[in-house]
Amino acid sequence: MSEGKQFDKKNMIFRTLGNTGLRVPIFSYGGWLTVGYDHKGDIVKELMHAAWDAGINMFDTAEAYNAGESEKEMGRVLKESGWDRRDYIITTKIFFGTNRKETHNTRGLSRKHIIEGALESLKNLQLDYVDVIFAHRPDVTVPMEETVRAFNWLIDNNKAFYWGTSEWTSHQIQQATEIARRLNMVGPCAEQAHYSMLHRDNFETEYDPLWRWEGYGSTIWSPLEQGILTGKYNDGLPEGSRFAVNVQGASSDKAKFLQSDEGKAQLQKVRDLTKIAEELGTNMSNLALAWAISNKNVSTCILGATKPEQIHENVKALEILPKFDAKLHERVEKILGNKPTPPAAYGRRDEQGNLI
């Protein structure tokens, strides 16, 4: 694709969300730290329409994103868009409440908050239902059966089609799955997990049994490590970047991290990886995104772009995806040096299915 030419939405790749029949685009768009925060009004419309024009018909938000403002902003754009409701996928998340004056029952995963929180989210989104609703965190204070039954109430009452988890352990997900089976109910279908070149352990080891044996799906977030994997922090904290605008105090924490030994080591890896990206005729962002979606266990990768042109650029990572063969993976792994070591086990199988 020549520089400046927009990505043809017909080339968007779709995967099923785990073992469900829901087809999701390999890239989706999320509102964390952007939509409803510094981004309100026309810019949200521009961002969501840029995503739509690029073939992205899946949008992710949460009740906690700026006290429900993210849901409200997305809902307004959806209502004004004229898009057929059957043509787009909306996901939201329940757990933290809306950060207003909270009481004991306005957060967590009790039946009361799951149902009341979901109904409030639907009101914010101006929708009758969402496609997938996630438990934003596990709640060890609530019996798992109560949580499973509450999410099934939403499904049975046409408030959601599927439910999933976010930042749960594999044990908690398996527990919910087995309870749902015992009750002949719908179990969780996907984990919303943090996954990137620099953050791999949970996705590649903790959840590996779920990918292998349950066909569990995933919606990954922060694939660019909040900008570190774009290369823009290689020489400092540029003005106007996400950390520079200090969303939720992120700037000071990230600035400290980038000055630490670990942060400096990560930035050096990004500099080395940038050379590979240039050889491939692309940029660091798209190399990192293509690497993430080359993992077959990624159902969809959530983009958090702050400008419409970033979305149009990010989806071009699909042009690099076919180049991610074993040789390219080996080159990248040599630089990253962080491939997780699977736990000791007997009778494991390699990628070809052979016993090892």
N, C-alpha and C positions, 0 to 999 in steps of 0.2 A: 504494500500500500504506500503510495506516495505521500510525502509529508503534507499535512493540511487536509487530506481527504478524510472524510468522516467514515467511521465504521458502518458497514451495512448491517442493519439490525437482523436481516435474514440469516446472517452468519452466527448469531448467538447460539451457543450450545446449551441444551437442556439436559438435566439429569433428574432421575426420580429422587424424591426426598426419602432416603432410606428404603424401607420395605413397603412404603405406601405407593399409591398410584399417582401422587401429586408430582407434576413436572415443574421443576424450578429452573430458572436461568442460572448458569454457572457463576454469573455475577449478579448481585442484588445491591440495593442501595439502602443505607442505614442512617438514622438521624442522631446517633450518639455524639454528644459534644458539639453538634452543628445545628441541625434543624430544631428550632424552638429556643435556641440559646442566642448567639449573635446573628443567626440566620433566621429572619422572619420576613414575611411579606413576599414581595416579588421574587427575591432570590431563591426562595424555597420552590416556587413554581418553576423557575428556570432550571434548578437542579433536578427536580423530578421529571420534568419534560425532557431534559437532556438524557436522563437515564432511559426514559420510555423510547426516545428516538434511537437509542443505541441497542434496543432490544431487551432492556431490563424492565421486567414487569412485576418485580417483587420488591416490596418496601418494608423495612424493619424499624420498629420503634419500641417504646416501653412506657409504662405508667410513670416511671421515675425520672424520665428524661425531662429535666427542668420542670418538675411538678406538673406533668401532663401537657406542657406547651408544645412538645414535639408532636404528640398525637394530634393536638388541635391544628397545628400548622399543616401536617400531612393530610388531615381530614378535610381541611378547607380546600387544598389543591385538588384532592380527589373529587370532591363534590363539584368543583368548577370545571374539571377536566373534560367532561363529556365521554370519558372512557367507559366502556361496558364493564360492569362489575365482574362479569365472568372472565374478563381478560387480564385481571391483575390479582396479585397475591399480597395480602397484608399480614404481617406478623407483629405481635406485641408481646410484652412480658409483664408478669405479675410477681410481686414480692415486696418491693421496697415502699410501696405506697407512692404518694405524690409529694412527699417531703414537706407537706403543710404541717399544721399542728397535729402530730400523730397521736393516736391512742393505741391501746394494746391490740385492738382488732382491725386497725387500718393498714396493717402490713403483715407479711408472712404468708404461710400457705394453709391457713385454716379454711374450712369450707366457707365461712363467713367472708373472709377477705378475698378468696379466689373468685367467688361469685360477684360480690359487690364491686370488687376492683375491676373485674372484667366488664361489668355493665357500665361502670364509669368510663373505662377506656373506649367502649363502643360509642358512648355519648360524645366523648372528645373527638373521635374519628368520624362521627356522623355516619356510622355504618350499622347495619343490622347484624353483621357477623364478621369475624376475622377468619382467615384461613388456618393459621397456626397460632396458638397461644402457648408461651413458654413460662415455666416456673423459673424465675430469674435467678434464684439461688435455692439450695435445699433448706428445709426448715426442720431441724431435728427436734423441735418442741411439739410438733404435730404428728400424730400417728400417720404413717404412710398410707394406710387404707383410706383415711379421711381425705387426704390430698388426691388420691386416685379417683375416689368417688366424686369429688367436687369438680375435677376437670371433666369427668364423664357427664356430669350434669350439664356443663356448658355445651358439650357435643350433642347430648340428647335433646337439648332445647334450642339447637340450631344457632348457638352463639359463637361456635368455632367448629371447624372440621377435624382438626388434629391438635394434639398437644405435645409439648416437648420439654426439655430441660436445659438449664444453662449453668455451667460451673458446678455440676453435680459430680460425685465420684462414680466410678463404674459400678461399685457395689450398690449405691443408692438407686441408680438407674435400673440395675438388675432386680432389685427388691420391688420397685414400682412395677416393672414388667411382669414379674411373677405374681404379684397381687392381682394385677389386671387380668391375667390369665385365669387365676383361680376364681375370680368373680365374673368371668366371661364379659369383661369390659375392655375398653380401648386403652392400650398402654401407650407410653410416650414413644415418639417416632424419631426424634432427632435431638442432638445436643448442640447448643450454641456455644462453641468453644473458641478460646483464643489460640490462634495457630499462625505461625510465620516462620521464616528462616531462623529467627532468633529465639523462638519460643515453641519448642517441639515436644517436650517430654510427655505432657498429659495426652496430647492427641495421638502420638505414635506408640505409647506404651500403656498408659492408664486405660484408654478407650479401645485398645486393639482387640480385646475379646468381643466387644460390642460390634465392631465393624465385621469381624470374622464370623461370629456365630449368630448374631441377632439381625444383621443387615441394617444396623442403626444408621440414621442419617446425620448430617451435620450442616450447620450454618456458621461458618467461621468468621471471627471478627478480628480487627487490627492486623490484617495480613501485611501491612507496611510498618508495623510497630509505631503507629502514630507519627509517621513521617521519617523515622530513622532510616528505613530501607528505601527511601526515595533519593538519598544522598544529599539532601538539602541541609543537613546538620553537620556535614563533614568538616566545615570550616567555621562552625559557631552556630548561634541562634539567630537566623535571619528575621528581620522585621516582617510582621504580618503572618508568620508561621503559627501553627496551632499552639505551640508552647509559648511563643512570644506574646500572644494575646491573653495568656494566663487563664484559660477556661478552667474553672473549678480549682484554681491554684496549681495547675499542672506545670506552669512555666518554671517556677522556682525548683520544684522537685526534679524535673527533667534536666534543667541546667546543671544541677548538682550531679546527677547521674552521668551526664555526658562528660563531666570533668573527672569522674572516678576512673580507676584503672579498668574496671569492667566496661564502662562506657567507651573509653578510648579504644579498647580492644575491639568492641563491636564496630565502631566507626572505621577502623582499619580494615575489617572484613568487608565492609560496604565499599570502601575504596577499591579493594582488590576485585570484588565482584563486578564493580562498574566497568572494569576493563573487559570482562567477559560480555557484558551487555553491549558494549560498544562494538565488539567483534561481531555480534549478532545483528547489529544495525538497530538496536533498540536502546531504551534507557533503563536505569536501575529499577525504577518502579515496576515496569512491565516484566523485567526478569524475575523479580520477587513474586509478583502475582502469578506469572506462568508457573513458577516453581510450586506455589501453593496449590493451584488447581490441577497440577500434574498428579497429585495424590488422589487416587481413585475414591478415597473415602471422604473427600470433600464434596458435599452435594451442591452448596453454593457459597460463594465468597462475598462477604459484605463489604462494599466500598463505602468509604466515609468522606468522599470528595467535598471540598468547600467551594469549588468553582465548577461551572458546567464544562469548561474545556478539559478539566481534569478527568471527568467521566469519559468523555470522548477519547481521551488519550489512554486511560486505563484499560478500556475494553480491547485495545489493540494488542494486549497481552495474549489474546487468543491466536495471534499470528505467530507468536513464539512457542506456544504450547507444542506443536508438532516437532519442534527441534529438541524437546527435552527427552532425548534418548538416554541410554545407559551411560554413554560417554560423557554427555553434558552433565548428568547428575553426578558422576564421579568427580568431575572438575569442581563443581560447586561444593560438594561434600568436603573436598580437600581443603577448601578455603574456610568453610564454616567450622569444621572440626567439632561438631556438637551433636552428631547422630546419637540418639538415645540407645542405651544398651537394654535390650529386653530382659525381663526377669528370668532367672534360671528356670528351665523347664525341660522335661523329657518328652520326646515324641513330637516336638514342634515341626512344622512344615515351613519350607522356604516359599518364596513367591511363586515358584513353579509347582508347588504342591508336594514336593518331595520331603520325606521324613528326614529330619536332621537331629 
